Amino acid sequence: ADLSTGHDEL
Amino acid sequence: DLSHLLAMFLLLVKIWRSKSCAGISGKSQILFALVFTTRYLDLFSNFISIYNTVMKVVFLLCAYVTVYMIYWKFRKTFDNENDTFRLEFLLVPVIGLSFLVNYSYTPTEVLWTFSIYLESVAILPQLFMISKTGEAETITTHYLFFLGLYRALYLANWIWRYQTENFYDQISVVSGVVQTIFYCDFFYLYVTK
């Protein structure tokens, strides 16, 4: 997974 | 997230009802406001869900209202003399590390990484203040308990996400473990006393 974008956790 | 929200509400209600922020570290609260500010820069650019957006706004508001209460509205009750933790000891290593260990070398990503590293140590001025004065009001200990519990619960969430989605975020996980460890001594005292 591309971890560099779209952090979905608060 | 609800544990995190409850912690912030508890702190705000405590300050509001007692009209006092005695025993609360303003420095920790400034760091938390900085954490949310640098992490939620994607508020308008990266839509996850309505839940995610609403929670970000609520967290930001709580953080800034708390800082406003401590440094403005109830500043006469702020225990400035005992809030003596040197922030540069946290900020310098955290800034350095966020430039060295991140997922991509872009401004928003470095700031997101900074927010994760900073959050893991942001409570230290508060814990330092309590150890210095040797006292904490009951409601303050409830606040700390739920604030620590939130990150401990995230550890379980990350294990779950790894098992079910094969998703993991090393920066969050390592920082989350560090953050939780800082609360362990407090958890022990909270449960036993």
N, CA and C atoms of all chains as a GROMACS GRO file, in nm:
protein
  609
    1ALA      N    1   0.084  -0.120   0.000
    1ALA     CA    2   0.000   0.000   0.000
    1ALA      C    3   0.087   0.125   0.000
    2ASP      N    4   0.038   0.227  -0.066
    2ASP     CA    5   0.110   0.354  -0.067
    2ASP      C    6   0.076   0.430   0.061
    3LEU      N    7   0.172   0.432   0.150
    3LEU     CA    8   0.147   0.493   0.281
    3LEU      C    9   0.166   0.644   0.281
    4SER      N   10   0.216   0.695   0.169
    4SER     CA   11   0.251   0.838   0.170
    4SER      C   12   0.130   0.928   0.156
    5THR      N   13   0.018   0.871   0.113
    5THR     CA   14  -0.100   0.956   0.096
    5THR      C   15  -0.219   0.900   0.171
    6GLY      N   16  -0.315   0.986   0.196
    6GLY     CA   17  -0.443   0.944   0.249
    6GLY      C   18  -0.440   0.877   0.385
    7HIS      N   19  -0.378   0.940   0.481
    7HIS     CA   20  -0.385   0.887   0.618
    7HIS      C   21  -0.531   0.892   0.662
    8ASP      N   22  -0.585   0.776   0.698
    8ASP     CA   23  -0.729   0.773   0.728
    8ASP      C   24  -0.759   0.762   0.877
    9GLU      N   25  -0.654   0.771   0.961
    9GLU     CA   26  -0.678   0.765   1.105
    9GLU      C   27  -0.667   0.904   1.165
   10LEU      N   28  -0.734   0.923   1.277
   10LEU     CA   29  -0.732   1.054   1.341
   10LEU      C   30  -0.605   1.075   1.422
   11ASP      N   31  -1.121   0.654   1.941
   11ASP     CA   32  -1.148   0.795   1.915
   11ASP      C   33  -1.242   0.853   2.020
   12LEU      N   34  -1.341   0.771   2.062
   12LEU     CA   35  -1.435   0.818   2.164
   12LEU      C   36  -1.364   0.838   2.298
   13SER      N   37  -1.267   0.750   2.326
   13SER     CA   38  -1.188   0.765   2.447
   13SER      C   39  -1.108   0.896   2.443
   14HIS      N   40  -1.055   0.926   2.325
   14HIS     CA   41  -0.978   1.050   2.305
   14HIS      C   42  -1.070   1.172   2.324
   15LEU      N   43  -1.189   1.161   2.263
   15LEU     CA   44  -1.287   1.269   2.272
   15LEU      C   45  -1.330   1.291   2.417
   16LEU      N   46  -1.356   1.179   2.486
   16LEU     CA   47  -1.398   1.187   2.626
   16LEU      C   48  -1.290   1.255   2.710
   17ALA      N   49  -1.163   1.220   2.685
   17ALA     CA   50  -1.053   1.281   2.759
   17ALA      C   51  -1.055   1.433   2.742
   18MET      N   52  -1.067   1.478   2.618
   18MET     CA   53  -1.064   1.623   2.591
   18MET      C   54  -1.185   1.694   2.650
   19PHE      N   55  -1.302   1.627   2.644
   19PHE     CA   56  -1.423   1.685   2.703
   19PHE      C   57  -1.409   1.695   2.855
   20LEU      N   58  -1.356   1.588   2.916
   20LEU     CA   59  -1.336   1.588   3.061
   20LEU      C   60  -1.251   1.706   3.104
   21LEU      N   61  -1.145   1.730   3.030
   21LEU     CA   62  -1.055   1.839   3.065
   21LEU      C   63  -1.126   1.974   3.052
   22LEU      N   64  -1.199   1.991   2.942
   22LEU     CA   65  -1.270   2.117   2.920
   22LEU      C   66  -1.377   2.140   3.026
   23VAL      N   67  -1.454   2.034   3.058
   23VAL     CA   68  -1.560   2.046   3.158
   23VAL      C   69  -1.499   2.077   3.295
   24LYS      N   70  -1.389   2.010   3.326
   24LYS     CA   71  -1.320   2.036   3.453
   24LYS      C   72  -1.279   2.183   3.465
   25ILE      N   73  -1.217   2.235   3.360
   25ILE     CA   74  -1.171   2.375   3.362
   25ILE      C   75  -1.292   2.469   3.370
   26TRP      N   76  -1.395   2.438   3.290
   26TRP     CA   77  -1.511   2.527   3.284
   26TRP      C   78  -1.585   2.530   3.416
   27ARG      N   79  -1.611   2.412   3.476
   27ARG     CA   80  -1.689   2.406   3.599
   27ARG      C   81  -1.615   2.464   3.718
   28SER      N   82  -1.484   2.435   3.726
   28SER     CA   83  -1.407   2.484   3.841
   28SER      C   84  -1.355   2.626   3.815
   29LYS      N   85  -1.373   2.674   3.694
   29LYS     CA   86  -1.320   2.803   3.650
   29LYS      C   87  -1.170   2.813   3.683
   30SER      N   88  -1.104   2.700   3.670
   30SER     CA   89  -0.962   2.693   3.706
   30SER      C   90  -0.890   2.590   3.620
   31CYS      N   91  -0.768   2.623   3.583
   31CYS     CA   92  -0.686   2.526   3.510
   31CYS      C   93  -0.565   2.488   3.595
   32ALA      N   94  -0.580   2.496   3.728
   32ALA     CA   95  -0.472   2.457   3.818
   32ALA      C   96  -0.436   2.310   3.795
   33GLY      N   97  -0.306   2.282   3.794
   33GLY     CA   98  -0.261   2.144   3.777
   33GLY      C   99  -0.254   2.097   3.634
   34ILE      N  100  -0.296   2.184   3.540
   34ILE     CA  101  -0.292   2.146   3.400
   34ILE      C  102  -0.172   2.213   3.334
   35SER      N  103  -0.098   2.133   3.256
   35SER     CA  104   0.017   2.187   3.184
   35SER      C  105  -0.027   2.256   3.056
   36GLY      N  106  -0.011   2.387   3.052
   36GLY     CA  107  -0.044   2.461   2.930
   36GLY      C  108   0.047   2.420   2.815
   37LYS      N  109   0.170   2.382   2.850
   37LYS     CA  110   0.265   2.343   2.745
   37LYS      C  111   0.219   2.217   2.673
   38SER      N  112   0.171   2.117   2.750
   38SER     CA  113   0.119   1.996   2.686
   38SER      C  114   0.001   2.031   2.596
   39GLN      N  115  -0.085   2.122   2.642
   39GLN     CA  116  -0.203   2.156   2.562
   39GLN      C  117  -0.165   2.232   2.435
   40ILE      N  118  -0.062   2.315   2.442
   40ILE     CA  119  -0.012   2.383   2.321
   40ILE      C  120   0.042   2.279   2.223
   41LEU      N  121   0.114   2.180   2.277
   41LEU     CA  122   0.168   2.074   2.190
   41LEU      C  123   0.056   1.996   2.123
   42PHE      N  124  -0.051   1.966   2.197
   42PHE     CA  125  -0.164   1.892   2.136
   42PHE      C  126  -0.231   1.976   2.027
   43ALA      N  127  -0.242   2.107   2.051
   43ALA     CA  128  -0.301   2.194   1.947
   43ALA      C  129  -0.212   2.193   1.823
   44LEU      N  130  -0.081   2.193   1.845
   44LEU     CA  131   0.015   2.187   1.734
   44LEU      C  132   0.007   2.052   1.662
   45VAL      N  133  -0.014   1.945   1.739
   45VAL     CA  134  -0.028   1.810   1.682
   45VAL      C  135  -0.147   1.806   1.586
   46PHE      N  136  -0.262   1.854   1.632
   46PHE     CA  137  -0.382   1.848   1.547
   46PHE      C  138  -0.368   1.940   1.426
   47THR      N  139  -0.308   2.056   1.448
   47THR     CA  140  -0.293   2.152   1.338
   47THR      C  141  -0.207   2.094   1.226
   48THR      N  142  -0.095   2.034   1.262
   48THR     CA  143  -0.004   1.983   1.160
   48THR      C  144  -0.054   1.852   1.100
   49ARG      N  145  -0.137   1.776   1.174
   49ARG     CA  146  -0.186   1.650   1.120
   49ARG      C  147  -0.307   1.669   1.030
   50TYR      N  148  -0.389   1.768   1.062
   50TYR     CA  149  -0.515   1.782   0.988
   50TYR      C  150  -0.507   1.888   0.878
   51LEU      N  151  -0.388   1.912   0.826
   51LEU     CA  152  -0.374   2.005   0.714
   51LEU      C  153  -0.448   1.954   0.591
   52ASP      N  154  -0.478   1.822   0.591
   52ASP     CA  155  -0.549   1.762   0.478
   52ASP      C  156  -0.701   1.769   0.496
   53LEU      N  157  -0.744   1.847   0.594
   53LEU     CA  158  -0.888   1.856   0.625
   53LEU      C  159  -0.972   1.886   0.501
   54PHE      N  160  -0.925   1.978   0.419
   54PHE     CA  161  -1.004   2.018   0.301
   54PHE      C  162  -0.959   1.948   0.173
   55SER      N  163  -0.843   1.886   0.176
   55SER     CA  164  -0.788   1.827   0.052
   55SER      C  165  -0.806   1.676   0.043
   56ASN      N  166  -0.823   1.610   0.158
   56ASN     CA  167  -0.829   1.465   0.158
   56ASN      C  168  -0.953   1.418   0.234
   57PHE      N  169  -1.061   1.394   0.161
   57PHE     CA  170  -1.184   1.353   0.226
   57PHE      C  171  -1.186   1.202   0.250
   58ILE      N  172  -1.202   1.162   0.378
   58ILE     CA  173  -1.207   1.020   0.413
   58ILE      C  174  -1.353   0.980   0.435
   59SER      N  175  -1.419   1.050   0.526
   59SER     CA  176  -1.560   1.023   0.558
   59SER      C  177  -1.613   1.143   0.635
   60ILE      N  178  -1.745   1.151   0.647
   60ILE     CA  179  -1.804   1.260   0.725
   60ILE      C  180  -1.757   1.249   0.870
   61TYR      N  181  -1.756   1.123   0.921
   61TYR     CA  182  -1.707   1.098   1.057
   61TYR      C  183  -1.567   1.157   1.076
   62ASN      N  184  -1.478   1.124   0.982
   62ASN     CA  185  -1.339   1.167   0.990
   62ASN      C  186  -1.329   1.320   0.991
   63THR      N  187  -1.403   1.385   0.902
   63THR     CA  188  -1.398   1.531   0.893
   63THR      C  189  -1.454   1.596   1.019
   64VAL      N  190  -1.569   1.546   1.066
   64VAL     CA  191  -1.632   1.603   1.186
   64VAL      C  192  -1.539   1.589   1.306
   65MET      N  193  -1.482   1.469   1.322
   65MET     CA  194  -1.393   1.446   1.436
   65MET      C  195  -1.270   1.537   1.431
   66LYS      N  196  -1.215   1.556   1.312
   66LYS     CA  197  -1.099   1.645   1.299
   66LYS      C  198  -1.134   1.786   1.346
   67VAL      N  199  -1.251   1.834   1.303
   67VAL     CA  200  -1.293   1.970   1.341
   67VAL      C  201  -1.313   1.977   1.492
   68VAL      N  202  -1.379   1.874   1.549
   68VAL     CA  203  -1.406   1.873   1.693
   68VAL      C  204  -1.274   1.870   1.771
   69PHE      N  205  -1.181   1.784   1.729
   69PHE     CA  206  -1.051   1.774   1.797
   69PHE      C  207  -0.976   1.908   1.792
   70LEU      N  208  -0.977   1.970   1.675
   70LEU     CA  209  -0.910   2.099   1.661
   70LEU      C  210  -0.974   2.204   1.753
   71LEU      N  211  -1.107   2.208   1.752
   71LEU     CA  212  -1.178   2.305   1.836
   71LEU      C  213  -1.146   2.281   1.983
   72CYS      N  214  -1.156   2.157   2.028
   72CYS     CA  215  -1.128   2.124   2.168
   72CYS      C  216  -0.988   2.169   2.207
   73ALA      N  217  -0.892   2.140   2.120
   73ALA     CA  218  -0.752   2.174   2.151
   73ALA      C  219  -0.735   2.325   2.165
   74TYR      N  220  -0.793   2.400   2.070
   74TYR     CA  221  -0.775   2.546   2.076
   74TYR      C  222  -0.854   2.611   2.188
   75VAL      N  223  -0.974   2.559   2.216
   75VAL     CA  224  -1.052   2.614   2.327
   75VAL      C  225  -0.978   2.590   2.459
   76THR      N  226  -0.918   2.472   2.473
   76THR     CA  227  -0.843   2.440   2.595
   76THR      C  228  -0.726   2.537   2.613
   77VAL      N  229  -0.652   2.561   2.505
   77VAL     CA  230  -0.539   2.655   2.512
   77VAL      C  231  -0.589   2.796   2.547
   78TYR      N  232  -0.702   2.833   2.488
   78TYR     CA  233  -0.762   2.964   2.516
   78TYR      C  234  -0.800   2.976   2.664
   79MET      N  235  -0.858   2.870   2.719
   79MET     CA  236  -0.897   2.870   2.861
   79MET      C  237  -0.775   2.889   2.952
   80ILE      N  238  -0.668   2.817   2.918
   80ILE     CA  239  -0.550   2.818   3.005
   80ILE      C  240  -0.474   2.950   2.996
   81TYR      N  241  -0.455   2.999   2.873
   81TYR     CA  242  -0.368   3.117   2.856
   81TYR      C  243  -0.445   3.248   2.846
   82TRP      N  244  -0.579   3.242   2.848
   82TRP     CA  245  -0.653   3.366   2.840
   82TRP      C  246  -0.764   3.374   2.945
   83LYS      N  247  -0.868   3.293   2.926
   83LYS     CA  248  -0.988   3.308   3.010
   83LYS      C  249  -0.960   3.284   3.159
   84PHE      N  250  -0.889   3.175   3.189
   84PHE     CA  251  -0.862   3.143   3.330
   84PHE      C  252  -0.712   3.148   3.359
   85ARG      N  253  -0.644   3.241   3.293
   85ARG     CA  254  -0.497   3.245   3.304
   85ARG      C  255  -0.450   3.275   3.446
   86LYS      N  256  -0.533   3.342   3.526
   86LYS     CA  257  -0.492   3.373   3.664
   86LYS      C  258  -0.479   3.247   3.749
   87THR      N  259  -0.547   3.140   3.707
   87THR     CA  260  -0.541   3.015   3.785
   87THR      C  261  -0.435   2.920   3.730
   88PHE      N  262  -0.372   2.959   3.622
   88PHE     CA  263  -0.272   2.872   3.559
   88PHE      C  264  -0.146   2.866   3.642
   89ASP      N  265  -0.103   2.744   3.670
   89ASP     CA  266   0.013   2.721   3.756
   89ASP      C  267   0.142   2.727   3.673
   90ASN      N  268   0.172   2.849   3.630
   90ASN     CA  269   0.285   2.873   3.540
   90ASN      C  270   0.419   2.829   3.602
   91GLU      N  271   0.432   2.848   3.734
   91GLU     CA  272   0.560   2.819   3.801
   91GLU      C  273   0.597   2.671   3.794
   92ASN      N  274   0.495   2.585   3.789
   92ASN     CA  275   0.524   2.442   3.788
   92ASN      C  276   0.519   2.380   3.648
   93ASP      N  277   0.489   2.464   3.548
   93ASP     CA  278   0.484   2.414   3.409
   93ASP      C  279   0.616   2.450   3.342
   94THR      N  280   0.721   2.382   3.387
   94THR     CA  281   0.855   2.428   3.352
   94THR      C  282   0.930   2.335   3.257
   95PHE      N  283   0.860   2.240   3.200
   95PHE     CA  284   0.928   2.149   3.106
   95PHE      C  285   0.983   2.228   2.989
   96ARG      N  286   1.105   2.197   2.949
   96ARG     CA  287   1.168   2.271   2.839
   96ARG      C  288   1.123   2.211   2.705
   97LEU      N  289   1.039   2.283   2.634
   97LEU     CA  290   0.981   2.231   2.510
   97LEU      C  291   1.084   2.202   2.402
   98GLU      N  292   1.194   2.278   2.403
   98GLU     CA  293   1.296   2.256   2.300
   98GLU      C  294   1.356   2.115   2.307
   99PHE      N  295   1.352   2.055   2.428
   99PHE     CA  296   1.404   1.918   2.442
   99PHE      C  297   1.316   1.818   2.368
  100LEU      N  298   1.189   1.854   2.349
  100LEU     CA  299   1.099   1.768   2.271
  100LEU      C  300   1.098   1.810   2.125
  101LEU      N  301   1.087   1.941   2.102
  101LEU     CA  302   1.067   1.990   1.965
  101LEU      C  303   1.189   1.966   1.875
  102VAL      N  304   1.308   1.989   1.926
  102VAL     CA  305   1.427   1.972   1.842
  102VAL      C  306   1.444   1.828   1.793
  103PRO      N  307   1.440   1.728   1.884
  103PRO     CA  308   1.451   1.590   1.833
  103PRO      C  309   1.334   1.551   1.742
  104VAL      N  310   1.213   1.595   1.776
  104VAL     CA  311   1.095   1.558   1.697
  104VAL      C  312   1.102   1.620   1.556
  105ILE      N  313   1.142   1.745   1.548
  105ILE     CA  314   1.157   1.809   1.416
  105ILE      C  315   1.264   1.735   1.336
  106GLY      N  316   1.378   1.708   1.401
  106GLY     CA  317   1.487   1.638   1.334
  106GLY      C  318   1.444   1.503   1.281
  107LEU      N  319   1.377   1.425   1.368
  107LEU     CA  320   1.336   1.290   1.330
  107LEU      C  321   1.232   1.291   1.218
  108SER      N  322   1.143   1.392   1.219
  108SER     CA  323   1.039   1.394   1.116
  108SER      C  324   1.099   1.426   0.978
  109PHE      N  325   1.215   1.493   0.977
  109PHE     CA  326   1.283   1.515   0.849
  109PHE      C  327   1.362   1.390   0.806
  110LEU      N  328   1.409   1.314   0.905
  110LEU     CA  329   1.493   1.198   0.875
  110LEU      C  330   1.413   1.072   0.843
  111VAL      N  331   1.306   1.048   0.920
  111VAL     CA  332   1.228   0.924   0.902
  111VAL      C  333   1.084   0.961   0.868
  112ASN      N  334   1.052   0.957   0.739
  112ASN     CA  335   0.915   0.985   0.695
  112ASN      C  336   0.885   0.905   0.569
  113TYR      N  337   0.760   0.907   0.527
  113TYR     CA  338   0.719   0.828   0.410
  113TYR      C  339   0.751   0.898   0.279
  114SER      N  340   0.742   1.030   0.278
  114SER     CA  341   0.785   1.103   0.159
  114SER      C  342   0.823   1.245   0.198
  115TYR      N  343   0.920   1.297   0.127
  115TYR     CA  344   0.978   1.424   0.164
  115TYR      C  345   0.899   1.540   0.103
  116THR      N  346   0.774   1.551   0.146
  116THR     CA  347   0.690   1.663   0.102
  116THR      C  348   0.645   1.739   0.226
  117PRO      N  349   0.612   1.868   0.212
  117PRO     CA  350   0.577   1.948   0.330
  117PRO      C  351   0.464   1.887   0.414
  118THR      N  352   0.353   1.846   0.351
  118THR     CA  353   0.241   1.794   0.429
  118THR      C  354   0.277   1.661   0.496
  119GLU      N  355   0.355   1.579   0.425
  119GLU     CA  356   0.391   1.448   0.480
  119GLU      C  357   0.489   1.464   0.597
  120VAL      N  358   0.585   1.556   0.584
  120VAL     CA  359   0.679   1.580   0.693
  120VAL      C  360   0.603   1.636   0.814
  121LEU      N  361   0.505   1.723   0.789
  121LEU     CA  362   0.426   1.779   0.900
  121LEU      C  363   0.337   1.673   0.964
  122TRP      N  364   0.283   1.582   0.882
  122TRP     CA  365   0.204   1.471   0.938
  122TRP      C  366   0.294   1.386   1.028
  123THR      N  367   0.414   1.354   0.978
  123THR     CA  368   0.509   1.274   1.056
  123THR      C  369   0.546   1.346   1.186
  124PHE      N  370   0.571   1.476   1.174
  124PHE     CA  371   0.601   1.559   1.291
  124PHE      C  372   0.489   1.547   1.394
  125SER      N  373   0.363   1.551   1.347
  125SER     CA  374   0.249   1.546   1.439
  125SER      C  375   0.241   1.412   1.511
  126ILE      N  376   0.276   1.305   1.439
  126ILE     CA  377   0.273   1.171   1.501
  126ILE      C  378   0.382   1.160   1.608
  127TYR      N  379   0.504   1.203   1.573
  127TYR     CA  380   0.614   1.197   1.670
  127TYR      C  381   0.586   1.289   1.789
  128LEU      N  382   0.535   1.408   1.759
  128LEU     CA  383   0.512   1.504   1.867
  128LEU      C  384   0.404   1.453   1.963
  129GLU      N  385   0.299   1.392   1.906
  129GLU     CA  386   0.192   1.344   1.994
  129GLU      C  387   0.243   1.240   2.093
  130SER      N  388   0.339   1.158   2.048
  130SER     CA  389   0.387   1.052   2.136
  130SER      C  390   0.455   1.107   2.262
  131VAL      N  391   0.504   1.231   2.255
  131VAL     CA  392   0.574   1.288   2.371
  131VAL      C  393   0.504   1.411   2.429
  132ALA      N  394   0.391   1.450   2.370
  132ALA     CA  395   0.327   1.577   2.409
  132ALA      C  396   0.277   1.579   2.553
  133ILE      N  397   0.253   1.462   2.611
  133ILE     CA  398   0.200   1.457   2.747
  133ILE      C  399   0.311   1.476   2.851
  134LEU      N  400   0.437   1.465   2.808
  134LEU     CA  401   0.547   1.470   2.906
  134LEU      C  402   0.548   1.597   2.993
  135PRO      N  403   0.523   1.717   2.939
  135PRO     CA  404   0.516   1.834   3.030
  135PRO      C  405   0.411   1.818   3.140
  136GLN      N  406   0.297   1.755   3.106
  136GLN     CA  407   0.192   1.732   3.205
  136GLN      C  408   0.237   1.630   3.311
  137LEU      N  409   0.297   1.522   3.267
  137LEU     CA  410   0.344   1.420   3.362
  137LEU      C  411   0.457   1.477   3.448
  138PHE      N  412   0.541   1.559   3.388
  138PHE     CA  413   0.651   1.624   3.461
  138PHE      C  414   0.595   1.717   3.569
  139MET      N  415   0.490   1.790   3.531
  139MET     CA  416   0.428   1.884   3.625
  139MET      C  417   0.369   1.809   3.746
  140ILE      N  418   0.304   1.696   3.718
  140ILE     CA  419   0.244   1.617   3.826
  140ILE      C  420   0.352   1.559   3.917
  141SER      N  421   0.460   1.511   3.856
  141SER     CA  422   0.567   1.454   3.940
  141SER      C  423   0.637   1.564   4.021
  142LYS      N  424   0.638   1.684   3.966
  142LYS     CA  425   0.702   1.796   4.036
  142LYS      C  426   0.620   1.842   4.156
  143THR      N  427   0.488   1.858   4.135
  143THR     CA  428   0.402   1.903   4.244
  143THR      C  429   0.359   1.786   4.333
  144GLY      N  430   0.369   1.665   4.280
  144GLY     CA  431   0.332   1.546   4.357
  144GLY      C  432   0.183   1.532   4.380
  145GLU      N  433   0.102   1.604   4.299
  145GLU     CA  434  -0.042   1.592   4.317
  145GLU      C  435  -0.116   1.615   4.185
  146ALA      N  436  -0.233   1.551   4.178
  146ALA     CA  437  -0.321   1.571   4.064
  146ALA      C  438  -0.464   1.551   4.110
  147GLU      N  439  -0.551   1.639   4.065
  147GLU     CA  440  -0.692   1.624   4.100
  147GLU      C  441  -0.746   1.497   4.035
  148THR      N  442  -0.849   1.440   4.097
  148THR     CA  443  -0.908   1.315   4.046
  148THR      C  444  -0.948   1.328   3.900
  149ILE      N  445  -1.012   1.440   3.867
  149ILE     CA  446  -1.062   1.458   3.731
  149ILE      C  447  -0.945   1.465   3.632
  150THR      N  448  -0.833   1.519   3.676
  150THR     CA  449  -0.714   1.525   3.590
  150THR      C  450  -0.661   1.384   3.563
  151THR      N  451  -0.670   1.298   3.666
  151THR     CA  452  -0.623   1.160   3.645
  151THR      C  453  -0.717   1.085   3.551
  152HIS      N  454  -0.848   1.116   3.557
  152HIS     CA  455  -0.942   1.054   3.461
  152HIS      C  456  -0.908   1.099   3.319
  153TYR      N  457  -0.878   1.227   3.306
  153TYR     CA  458  -0.838   1.282   3.177
  153TYR      C  459  -0.718   1.207   3.121
  154LEU      N  460  -0.616   1.191   3.204
  154LEU     CA  461  -0.494   1.123   3.160
  154LEU      C  462  -0.521   0.976   3.128
  155PHE      N  463  -0.608   0.914   3.206
  155PHE     CA  464  -0.640   0.774   3.182
  155PHE      C  465  -0.701   0.754   3.043
  156PHE      N  466  -0.801   0.836   3.010
  156PHE     CA  467  -0.867   0.818   2.881
  156PHE      C  468  -0.777   0.861   2.765
  157LEU      N  469  -0.690   0.959   2.791
  157LEU     CA  470  -0.596   1.002   2.688
  157LEU      C  471  -0.494   0.891   2.658
  158GLY      N  472  -0.453   0.818   2.762
  158GLY     CA  473  -0.361   0.706   2.742
  158GLY      C  474  -0.432   0.586   2.684
  159LEU      N  475  -0.555   0.562   2.733
  159LEU     CA  476  -0.633   0.448   2.686
  159LEU      C  477  -0.657   0.455   2.536
  160TYR      N  478  -0.680   0.576   2.486
  160TYR     CA  479  -0.707   0.594   2.344
  160TYR      C  480  -0.593   0.538   2.258
  161ARG      N  481  -0.469   0.566   2.296
  161ARG     CA  482  -0.359   0.517   2.214
  161ARG      C  483  -0.337   0.367   2.234
  162ALA      N  484  -0.363   0.319   2.356
  162ALA     CA  485  -0.352   0.175   2.382
  162ALA      C  486  -0.455   0.100   2.298
  163LEU      N  487  -0.576   0.156   2.286
  163LEU     CA  488  -0.680   0.093   2.204
  163LEU      C  489  -0.642   0.094   2.056
  164TYR      N  490  -0.570   0.200   2.015
  164TYR     CA  491  -0.524   0.206   1.877
  164TYR      C  492  -0.428   0.091   1.845
  165LEU      N  493  -0.350   0.048   1.946
  165LEU     CA  494  -0.259  -0.065   1.923
  165LEU      C  495  -0.339  -0.188   1.884
  166ALA      N  496  -0.450  -0.211   1.954
  166ALA     CA  497  -0.538  -0.325   1.920
  166ALA      C  498  -0.596  -0.306   1.780
  167ASN      N  499  -0.636  -0.182   1.750
  167ASN     CA  500  -0.691  -0.150   1.618
  167ASN      C  501  -0.589  -0.178   1.506
  168TRP      N  502  -0.463  -0.144   1.534
  168TRP     CA  503  -0.359  -0.166   1.432
  168TRP      C  504  -0.333  -0.315   1.409
  169ILE      N  505  -0.338  -0.394   1.517
  169ILE     CA  506  -0.324  -0.539   1.502
  169ILE      C  507  -0.441  -0.592   1.419
  170TRP      N  508  -0.561  -0.545   1.450
  170TRP     CA  509  -0.682  -0.585   1.376
  170TRP      C  510  -0.670  -0.549   1.227
  171ARG      N  511  -0.627  -0.426   1.199
  171ARG     CA  512  -0.615  -0.382   1.060
  171ARG      C  513  -0.507  -0.461   0.985
  172TYR      N  514  -0.402  -0.499   1.056
  172TYR     CA  515  -0.297  -0.577   0.991
  172TYR      C  516  -0.350  -0.716   0.957
  173GLN      N  517  -0.427  -0.774   1.051
  173GLN     CA  518  -0.483  -0.908   1.028
  173GLN      C  519  -0.588  -0.908   0.918
  174THR      N  520  -0.674  -0.806   0.917
  174THR     CA  521  -0.788  -0.808   0.825
  174THR      C  522  -0.760  -0.740   0.691
  175GLU      N  523  -0.684  -0.630   0.693
  175GLU     CA  524  -0.662  -0.554   0.569
  175GLU      C  525  -0.518  -0.563   0.520
  176ASN      N  526  -0.432  -0.627   0.601
  176ASN     CA  527  -0.289  -0.630   0.575
  176ASN      C  528  -0.231  -0.488   0.569
  177PHE      N  529  -0.296  -0.397   0.643
  177PHE     CA  530  -0.252  -0.258   0.646
  177PHE      C  531  -0.170  -0.233   0.772
  178TYR      N  532  -0.057  -0.169   0.754
  178TYR     CA  533   0.014  -0.122   0.872
  178TYR      C  534   0.092   0.004   0.837
  179ASP      N  535   0.109   0.087   0.938
  179ASP     CA  536   0.174   0.216   0.923
  179ASP      C  537   0.283   0.220   1.030
  180GLN      N  538   0.407   0.192   0.986
  180GLN     CA  539   0.515   0.176   1.084
  180GLN      C  540   0.534   0.299   1.173
  181ILE      N  541   0.526   0.416   1.112
  181ILE     CA  542   0.549   0.540   1.188
  181ILE      C  543   0.446   0.554   1.299
  182SER      N  544   0.318   0.530   1.265
  182SER     CA  545   0.212   0.539   1.366
  182SER      C  546   0.228   0.432   1.473
  183VAL      N  547   0.260   0.310   1.430
  183VAL     CA  548   0.267   0.199   1.524
  183VAL      C  549   0.382   0.218   1.624
  184VAL      N  550   0.501   0.248   1.573
  184VAL     CA  551   0.617   0.265   1.662
  184VAL      C  552   0.592   0.382   1.758
  185SER      N  553   0.541   0.494   1.704
  185SER     CA  554   0.512   0.611   1.788
  185SER      C  555   0.402   0.580   1.888
  186GLY      N  556   0.302   0.503   1.844
  186GLY     CA  557   0.192   0.467   1.933
  186GLY      C  558   0.238   0.380   2.048
  187VAL      N  559   0.332   0.290   2.019
  187VAL     CA  560   0.388   0.205   2.125
  187VAL      C  561   0.464   0.292   2.225
  188VAL      N  562   0.548   0.383   2.174
  188VAL     CA  563   0.624   0.474   2.260
  188VAL      C  564   0.527   0.557   2.346
  189GLN      N  565   0.425   0.613   2.280
  189GLN     CA  566   0.326   0.696   2.350
  189GLN      C  567   0.259   0.618   2.463
  190THR      N  568   0.220   0.494   2.435
  190THR     CA  569   0.152   0.411   2.535
  190THR      C  570   0.245   0.380   2.652
  191ILE      N  571   0.374   0.356   2.620
  191ILE     CA  572   0.469   0.324   2.727
  191ILE      C  573   0.479   0.439   2.828
  192PHE      N  574   0.473   0.563   2.777
  192PHE     CA  575   0.481   0.679   2.868
  192PHE      C  576   0.366   0.682   2.969
  193TYR      N  577   0.255   0.617   2.936
  193TYR     CA  578   0.140   0.618   3.025
  193TYR      C  579   0.139   0.500   3.122
  194CYS      N  580   0.226   0.400   3.099
  194CYS     CA  581   0.220   0.277   3.178
  194CYS      C  582   0.233   0.301   3.328
  195ASP      N  583   0.331   0.383   3.367
  195ASP     CA  584   0.351   0.412   3.508
  195ASP      C  585   0.225   0.480   3.565
  196PHE      N  586   0.170   0.571   3.485
  196PHE     CA  587   0.048   0.639   3.527
  196PHE      C  588  -0.071   0.541   3.540
  197PHE      N  589  -0.086   0.453   3.440
  197PHE     CA  590  -0.194   0.353   3.444
  197PHE      C  591  -0.186   0.271   3.573
  198TYR      N  592  -0.064   0.231   3.609
  198TYR     CA  593  -0.045   0.151   3.729
  198TYR      C  594  -0.095   0.226   3.852
  199LEU      N  595  -0.055   0.352   3.863
  199LEU     CA  596  -0.096   0.434   3.978
  199LEU      C  597  -0.247   0.459   3.976
  200TYR      N  598  -0.302   0.482   3.858
  200TYR     CA  599  -0.445   0.511   3.844
  200TYR      C  600  -0.528   0.393   3.893
  201VAL      N  601  -0.486   0.272   3.852
  201VAL     CA  602  -0.563   0.153   3.888
  201VAL      C  603  -0.545   0.119   4.036
  202THR      N  604  -0.422   0.132   4.088
  202THR     CA  605  -0.398   0.090   4.226
  202THR      C  606  -0.442   0.195   4.328
  203LYS      N  607  -0.444   0.321   4.290
  203LYS     CA  608  -0.481   0.424   4.388
  203LYS      C  609  -0.620   0.481   4.363
   0.00000   0.00000   0.00000
